[in-house]
Amino acid sequence: MNSATPYDQFFSDRLLPAVTVTDSRQAVEIAKALQEGGLSVMEITFRTAVTMDAIQAVREEVPGMSVGAGTIL
């Protein structure tokens, strides 16, 4: 079992992709691609009306991906 917190993941990845999406499926596909590339954290910006749905979709459909919103630090 992985005991790393999202905070630990943020600093171990050393890269935080910030994405803006126009639909929640797009967010899920991006999250899966980031994971395949070895990343486990992402930020979804609050720039579109689908942001909350996109965050929920990633949390439900991409296990192991930590997703933040807006300004994380």
N, C-alpha and C positions, 0 to 999 in steps of 0.2 A: 504494500500500500504506500502510495506517495504521500509524504507528510509535508511537502513543500506548500507554503502559503502563496497566494497570488503575489504578495510582496516579494517573496523569495524568487518566484518565477520571473518577475519583472527584472530583477537585477541579474539573474543568471542568463537570461536571453540577451540582454544588453542592446536590444533593439525593440522599439515599440511602434509597430505599424499603426497609423491612424487612418481609418478609412471612412469615407462618406458613401452611403448606399441609398439607392432609391427603391429597393424592395428587400424584404427579409430573406428571400431565397438567395439573392446576391450576397448577402452577409454570410450565410451559411457556406456557400461555395468558396468565398474568400477565406473564411476561417479554416476550412478543410485544406485549402492550398497552403496556407501559412503553416499549419500543423505538419503537412507533408514535407515542408521545407525546414522543419525543425524548430519552429517557434511555438510558444504556448501561451502568449499573451497578445492582446490586440485592443485597440481603442476604436469605438464606433462614435463618430462625432455627432453632436446634436445639431445637424444642419438640415435635416429633412423630417417630414412628418412620420416616417416609418422607423425612426431610431429605436423607440421602445420595443416595437414588434421585432425588429432585427436583433436586438440584444437578447430578447427572450428566445428567439429561434436558435441563436448560436448556443445559448446555455443549454437548451433542450437537446439539440441535435449534434453538438460537437463536444463530446466528453473530453475533459482535459484542457480545453481552451478557457483561459481566464479572459473575460471581456470587461473592459471598463468603458465609461462614458464621460465625455467632456474632458475637462482638465484633470488628469489622474494625480499629478503631484503639484 
